[in-house]
Amino acid sequence: MRDDRPREACGVFGVYAPGRDVARLTFFGLFALQHRGQESAGIATSDGQQLFLRTSMGLVASAFTEDDLRALPGFIAIGHTRYSTTGSSVPVNAGPFLVRQGNDVIAVSHNGNLVNSDAVRAAVTARGATLQSTTDTEALAWMIVQTPGPDWPTRIRRAMTDFVGAYSLAILTPQALIAVRDPLGIRPLCLGRLAGEPNGWVIASESCAFGPIGAEMVREIEPGEIVVIDHEGVRSYRDPDWAGQQATCVFELIYFARPDSILLNRRLAIVRQRMGVELWREHPAEADVVVPLPDSATPAAIGYAMASGIPYAEALVKNRYIGRTFIQPDQRLREQGVKLKFNVVPEVIEGKRVVLVDDTIVRGTTSRPIVELLREHGAREVHMRVHAPPIRFPCYLGVDMATRAELIAAQLSVAQIREAIGADSLGYLSLEGLMRAIGLPRERFCTACLTGQYPVPVPEADRARREPAVASPSR
């Protein structure tokens, strides 16, 4: 059974720290960003003259050895942990990507997705690039190298005019670490500083990567901003034409980013608790216990319990690594479905009315088996509550979600979904309730998967592939 969860594209990391083992720092930074991609990982370093690169398939913990880290000398590094959106999961598509033209050489890590990747690939190959992968990241890196200009910030700024979509970048040159965020700030990126080291700087997709290496968050990198870190310190470049625009992916706050991370100056664990509070206000239930679907729904379930006064308890225990094995279950195990992924603590729910809190229902393929699992272990009633609005449209900006024909909320009404998953009741948080919980106006976010209103134009070929005609759900 396919995991009924949207999947992030990547996590990026970078460090400038003369005198430190930057490859090792990057390894632990990527370890903290493992939730953003589990297919491959890579590290590139610079000693001021030459760039070094190691990439591998698999989780960060198994992707690098001590010998690998010793083969990555230098004082600047970038790293990448990947889940594929553009380009399949094969070794040649593992980042970072190193490209060289003449005397210019850079390595690039990328979180996001270019909706015009075909046009970018065509442009760089027409100018002589030989692409080794099928990713948009390699084409993006070539576009930067091929763009003329007096310095890297100018060249990057000019290349950005050819990119349409989401991109947060960590770029390595022989002498500098460069952070880039797209003009809409769709994917997160932040700047940190190594404690006690005036010349030690870090960039990462999320602030949760700073603590393990002894760094502290300084600030989030702004939409459209280019940050250069080198021997002169930290310099910021911004285009006034891009000021004021923003379309941060709202699912970063709902699901993708770790709850201990800070995004838009908000600790996400607290934001998600407020989502649970708003969910209770909009969809109260008469129940005996509030149970989260682990782990991403836990803060919202706590908020729901706090607001309602219904006791909170953990009744589902996740088998965390079952989805990360390449060994396929035999047919009898395959029929077990969610029982491979979750164990139940029956004493928590036996004879009780249960509020089950989840963050999303994408295809609906796991919701019904989980409801049935709770009933099998004695739940008298199961009331499903979702701390996000219904997902009705696919994502083109760095999230592997589903085609529209696969999205259950694009096919069925809420009442029909409730019947399909076998719950006694079903309630989704409204978009207005979601924004109240976040505490920022809707205009600050990309909500395309909820509303169908995309912040960038989407090529018709992509729409035809991911949005086949579907009947509007009955309301």
FENKA-V829090 format. One record per residue. N is the residue number from 1. RES is the residue in one letter. SS is DSSP state (alpha for helix, beta for strand, coil for the rest). Layout:
BEGIN
n->N res->RES ss->SS
n->N res->RES ss->SS
END
This chain:
BEGIN
n->1 res->M ss->coil
n->2 res->R ss->coil
n->3 res->D ss->coil
n->4 res->D ss->coil
n->5 res->R ss->coil
n->6 res->P ss->coil
n->7 res->R ss->beta
n->8 res->E ss->beta
n->9 res->A ss->coil
n->10 res->C ss->beta
n->11 res->G ss->beta
n->12 res->V ss->beta
n->13 res->F ss->beta
n->14 res->G ss->beta
n->15 res->V ss->beta
n->16 res->Y ss->beta
n->17 res->A ss->coil
n->18 res->P ss->coil
n->19 res->G ss->coil
n->20 res->R ss->coil
n->21 res->D ss->coil
n->22 res->V ss->alpha
n->23 res->A ss->alpha
n->24 res->R ss->alpha
n->25 res->L ss->alpha
n->26 res->T ss->alpha
n->27 res->F ss->alpha
n->28 res->F ss->alpha
n->29 res->G ss->alpha
n->30 res->L ss->alpha
n->31 res->F ss->alpha
n->32 res->A ss->alpha
n->33 res->L ss->coil
n->34 res->Q ss->alpha
n->35 res->H ss->alpha
n->36 res->R ss->alpha
n->37 res->G ss->coil
n->38 res->Q ss->coil
n->39 res->E ss->coil
n->40 res->S ss->beta
n->41 res->A ss->beta
n->42 res->G ss->beta
n->43 res->I ss->beta
n->44 res->A ss->beta
n->45 res->T ss->beta
n->46 res->S ss->beta
n->47 res->D ss->coil
n->48 res->G ss->coil
n->49 res->Q ss->coil
n->50 res->Q ss->coil
n->51 res->L ss->beta
n->52 res->F ss->beta
n->53 res->L ss->beta
n->54 res->R ss->beta
n->55 res->T ss->beta
n->56 res->S ss->beta
n->57 res->M ss->beta
n->58 res->G ss->coil
n->59 res->L ss->coil
n->60 res->V ss->alpha
n->61 res->A ss->alpha
n->62 res->S ss->alpha
n->63 res->A ss->alpha
n->64 res->F ss->coil
n->65 res->T ss->coil
n->66 res->E ss->alpha
n->67 res->D ss->alpha
n->68 res->D ss->alpha
n->69 res->L ss->alpha
n->70 res->R ss->alpha
n->71 res->A ss->coil
n->72 res->L ss->coil
n->73 res->P ss->coil
n->74 res->G ss->coil
n->75 res->F ss->coil
n->76 res->I ss->beta
n->77 res->A ss->beta
n->78 res->I ss->beta
n->79 res->G ss->beta
n->80 res->H ss->beta
n->81 res->T ss->beta
n->82 res->R ss->beta
n->83 res->Y ss->coil
n->84 res->S ss->coil
n->85 res->T ss->coil
n->86 res->T ss->coil
n->87 res->G ss->coil
n->88 res->S ss->coil
n->89 res->S ss->coil
n->90 res->V ss->coil
n->91 res->P ss->alpha
n->92 res->V ss->alpha
n->93 res->N ss->alpha
n->94 res->A ss->coil
n->95 res->G ss->coil
n->96 res->P ss->coil
n->97 res->F ss->beta
n->98 res->L ss->beta
n->99 res->V ss->beta
n->100 res->R ss->beta
n->101 res->Q ss->beta
n->102 res->G ss->coil
n->103 res->N ss->coil
n->104 res->D ss->beta
n->105 res->V ss->beta
n->106 res->I ss->beta
n->107 res->A ss->beta
n->108 res->V ss->beta
n->109 res->S ss->beta
n->110 res->H ss->beta
n->111 res->N ss->beta
n->112 res->G ss->beta
n->113 res->N ss->beta
n->114 res->L ss->beta
n->115 res->V ss->coil
n->116 res->N ss->coil
n->117 res->S ss->alpha
n->118 res->D ss->alpha
n->119 res->A ss->alpha
n->120 res->V ss->alpha
n->121 res->R ss->alpha
n->122 res->A ss->alpha
n->123 res->A ss->alpha
n->124 res->V ss->alpha
n->125 res->T ss->alpha
n->126 res->A ss->alpha
n->127 res->R ss->coil
n->128 res->G ss->coil
n->129 res->A ss->coil
n->130 res->T ss->coil
n->131 res->L ss->coil
n->132 res->Q ss->coil
n->133 res->S ss->coil
n->134 res->T ss->coil
n->135 res->T ss->coil
n->136 res->D ss->alpha
n->137 res->T ss->alpha
n->138 res->E ss->alpha
n->139 res->A ss->alpha
n->140 res->L ss->alpha
n->141 res->A ss->alpha
n->142 res->W ss->alpha
n->143 res->M ss->alpha
n->144 res->I ss->alpha
n->145 res->V ss->alpha
n->146 res->Q ss->alpha
n->147 res->T ss->coil
n->148 res->P ss->coil
n->149 res->G ss->coil
n->150 res->P ss->coil
n->151 res->D ss->coil
n->152 res->W ss->alpha
n->153 res->P ss->alpha
n->154 res->T ss->alpha
n->155 res->R ss->alpha
n->156 res->I ss->alpha
n->157 res->R ss->alpha
n->158 res->R ss->alpha
n->159 res->A ss->alpha
n->160 res->M ss->alpha
n->161 res->T ss->coil
n->162 res->D ss->coil
n->163 res->F ss->coil
n->164 res->V ss->coil
n->165 res->G ss->beta
n->166 res->A ss->beta
n->167 res->Y ss->beta
n->168 res->S ss->beta
n->169 res->L ss->beta
n->170 res->A ss->beta
n->171 res->I ss->beta
n->172 res->L ss->beta
n->173 res->T ss->coil
n->174 res->P ss->coil
n->175 res->Q ss->coil
n->176 res->A ss->coil
n->177 res->L ss->beta
n->178 res->I ss->beta
n->179 res->A ss->beta
n->180 res->V ss->beta
n->181 res->R ss->beta
n->182 res->D ss->coil
n->183 res->P ss->coil
n->184 res->L ss->coil
n->185 res->G ss->coil
n->186 res->I ss->coil
n->187 res->R ss->coil
n->188 res->P ss->coil
n->189 res->L ss->coil
n->190 res->C ss->beta
n->191 res->L ss->beta
n->192 res->G ss->beta
n->193 res->R ss->beta
n->194 res->L ss->beta
n->195 res->A ss->coil
n->196 res->G ss->coil
n->197 res->E ss->coil
n->198 res->P ss->coil
n->199 res->N ss->coil
n->200 res->G ss->coil
n->201 res->W ss->beta
n->202 res->V ss->beta
n->203 res->I ss->beta
n->204 res->A ss->beta
n->205 res->S ss->coil
n->206 res->E ss->coil
n->207 res->S ss->coil
n->208 res->C ss->alpha
n->209 res->A ss->alpha
n->210 res->F ss->alpha
n->211 res->G ss->alpha
n->212 res->P ss->coil
n->213 res->I ss->coil
n->214 res->G ss->coil
n->215 res->A ss->beta
n->216 res->E ss->beta
n->217 res->M ss->beta
n->218 res->V ss->beta
n->219 res->R ss->beta
n->220 res->E ss->beta
n->221 res->I ss->coil
n->222 res->E ss->coil
n->223 res->P ss->coil
n->224 res->G ss->coil
n->225 res->E ss->coil
n->226 res->I ss->beta
n->227 res->V ss->beta
n->228 res->V ss->beta
n->229 res->I ss->beta
n->230 res->D ss->beta
n->231 res->H ss->coil
n->232 res->E ss->coil
n->233 res->G ss->beta
n->234 res->V ss->beta
n->235 res->R ss->beta
n->236 res->S ss->beta
n->237 res->Y ss->beta
n->238 res->R ss->coil
n->239 res->D ss->coil
n->240 res->P ss->alpha
n->241 res->D ss->alpha
n->242 res->W ss->alpha
n->243 res->A ss->coil
n->244 res->G ss->coil
n->245 res->Q ss->coil
n->246 res->Q ss->coil
n->247 res->A ss->coil
n->248 res->T ss->beta
n->249 res->C ss->beta
n->250 res->V ss->alpha
n->251 res->F ss->alpha
n->252 res->E ss->alpha
n->253 res->L ss->alpha
n->254 res->I ss->alpha
n->255 res->Y ss->alpha
n->256 res->F ss->alpha
n->257 res->A ss->coil
n->258 res->R ss->coil
n->259 res->P ss->coil
n->260 res->D ss->coil
n->261 res->S ss->coil
n->262 res->I ss->beta
n->263 res->L ss->beta
n->264 res->L ss->coil
n->265 res->N ss->coil
n->266 res->R ss->beta
n->267 res->R ss->beta
n->268 res->L ss->alpha
n->269 res->A ss->alpha
n->270 res->I ss->alpha
n->271 res->V ss->alpha
n->272 res->R ss->alpha
n->273 res->Q ss->alpha
n->274 res->R ss->alpha
n->275 res->M ss->alpha
n->276 res->G ss->alpha
n->277 res->V ss->alpha
n->278 res->E ss->alpha
n->279 res->L ss->alpha
n->280 res->W ss->alpha
n->281 res->R ss->alpha
n->282 res->E ss->alpha
n->283 res->H ss->coil
n->284 res->P ss->coil
n->285 res->A ss->coil
n->286 res->E ss->coil
n->287 res->A ss->coil
n->288 res->D ss->coil
n->289 res->V ss->beta
n->290 res->V ss->beta
n->291 res->V ss->beta
n->292 res->P ss->beta
n->293 res->L ss->coil
n->294 res->P ss->coil
n->295 res->D ss->coil
n->296 res->S ss->coil
n->297 res->A ss->coil
n->298 res->T ss->alpha
n->299 res->P ss->alpha
n->300 res->A ss->alpha
n->301 res->A ss->alpha
n->302 res->I ss->alpha
n->303 res->G ss->alpha
n->304 res->Y ss->alpha
n->305 res->A ss->alpha
n->306 res->M ss->alpha
n->307 res->A ss->alpha
n->308 res->S ss->alpha
n->309 res->G ss->coil
n->310 res->I ss->coil
n->311 res->P ss->coil
n->312 res->Y ss->beta
n->313 res->A ss->coil
n->314 res->E ss->coil
n->315 res->A ss->coil
n->316 res->L ss->beta
n->317 res->V ss->beta
n->318 res->K ss->beta
n->319 res->N ss->coil
n->320 res->R ss->coil
n->321 res->Y ss->coil
n->322 res->I ss->alpha
n->323 res->G ss->alpha
n->324 res->R ss->alpha
n->325 res->T ss->coil
n->326 res->F ss->coil
n->327 res->I ss->coil
n->328 res->Q ss->coil
n->329 res->P ss->coil
n->330 res->D ss->coil
n->331 res->Q ss->alpha
n->332 res->R ss->alpha
n->333 res->L ss->alpha
n->334 res->R ss->alpha
n->335 res->E ss->alpha
n->336 res->Q ss->alpha
n->337 res->G ss->alpha
n->338 res->V ss->alpha
n->339 res->K ss->alpha
n->340 res->L ss->alpha
n->341 res->K ss->coil
n->342 res->F ss->beta
n->343 res->N ss->beta
n->344 res->V ss->beta
n->345 res->V ss->coil
n->346 res->P ss->alpha
n->347 res->E ss->alpha
n->348 res->V ss->alpha
n->349 res->I ss->alpha
n->350 res->E ss->coil
n->351 res->G ss->coil
n->352 res->K ss->coil
n->353 res->R ss->beta
n->354 res->V ss->beta
n->355 res->V ss->beta
n->356 res->L ss->beta
n->357 res->V ss->beta
n->358 res->D ss->beta
n->359 res->D ss->coil
n->360 res->T ss->coil
n->361 res->I ss->coil
n->362 res->V ss->coil
n->363 res->R ss->coil
n->364 res->G ss->coil
n->365 res->T ss->coil
n->366 res->T ss->coil
n->367 res->S ss->alpha
n->368 res->R ss->alpha
n->369 res->P ss->alpha
n->370 res->I ss->alpha
n->371 res->V ss->alpha
n->372 res->E ss->alpha
n->373 res->L ss->alpha
n->374 res->L ss->alpha
n->375 res->R ss->alpha
n->376 res->E ss->alpha
n->377 res->H ss->coil
n->378 res->G ss->coil
n->379 res->A ss->coil
n->380 res->R ss->coil
n->381 res->E ss->beta
n->382 res->V ss->beta
n->383 res->H ss->beta
n->384 res->M ss->beta
n->385 res->R ss->beta
n->386 res->V ss->beta
n->387 res->H ss->coil
n->388 res->A ss->coil
n->389 res->P ss->coil
n->390 res->P ss->coil
n->391 res->I ss->coil
n->392 res->R ss->coil
n->393 res->F ss->coil
n->394 res->P ss->coil
n->395 res->C ss->coil
n->396 res->Y ss->coil
n->397 res->L ss->coil
n->398 res->G ss->coil
n->399 res->V ss->beta
n->400 res->D ss->beta
n->401 res->M ss->coil
n->402 res->A ss->coil
n->403 res->T ss->coil
n->404 res->R ss->alpha
n->405 res->A ss->alpha
n->406 res->E ss->alpha
n->407 res->L ss->coil
n->408 res->I ss->alpha
n->409 res->A ss->alpha
n->410 res->A ss->alpha
n->411 res->Q ss->alpha
n->412 res->L ss->coil
n->413 res->S ss->coil
n->414 res->V ss->alpha
n->415 res->A ss->alpha
n->416 res->Q ss->alpha
n->417 res->I ss->alpha
n->418 res->R ss->alpha
n->419 res->E ss->alpha
n->420 res->A ss->alpha
n->421 res->I ss->alpha
n->422 res->G ss->coil
n->423 res->A ss->coil
n->424 res->D ss->coil
n->425 res->S ss->beta
n->426 res->L ss->beta
n->427 res->G ss->beta
n->428 res->Y ss->beta
n->429 res->L ss->coil
n->430 res->S ss->coil
n->431 res->L ss->alpha
n->432 res->E ss->alpha
n->433 res->G ss->alpha
n->434 res->L ss->alpha
n->435 res->M ss->alpha
n->436 res->R ss->alpha
n->437 res->A ss->alpha
n->438 res->I ss->alpha
n->439 res->G ss->coil
n->440 res->L ss->coil
n->441 res->P ss->coil
n->442 res->R ss->alpha
n->443 res->E ss->alpha
n->444 res->R ss->alpha
n->445 res->F ss->beta
n->446 res->C ss->beta
n->447 res->T ss->coil
n->448 res->A ss->alpha
n->449 res->C ss->alpha
n->450 res->L ss->alpha
n->451 res->T ss->alpha
n->452 res->G ss->coil
n->453 res->Q ss->coil
n->454 res->Y ss->coil
n->455 res->P ss->coil
n->456 res->V ss->coil
n->457 res->P ss->coil
n->458 res->V ss->coil
n->459 res->P ss->coil
n->460 res->E ss->alpha
n->461 res->A ss->alpha
n->462 res->D ss->alpha
n->463 res->R ss->alpha
n->464 res->A ss->alpha
n->465 res->R ss->alpha
n->466 res->R ss->alpha
n->467 res->E ss->coil
n->468 res->P ss->coil
n->469 res->A ss->coil
n->470 res->V ss->coil
n->471 res->A ss->coil
n->472 res->S ss->coil
n->473 res->P ss->coil
n->474 res->S ss->coil
n->475 res->R ss->coil
END
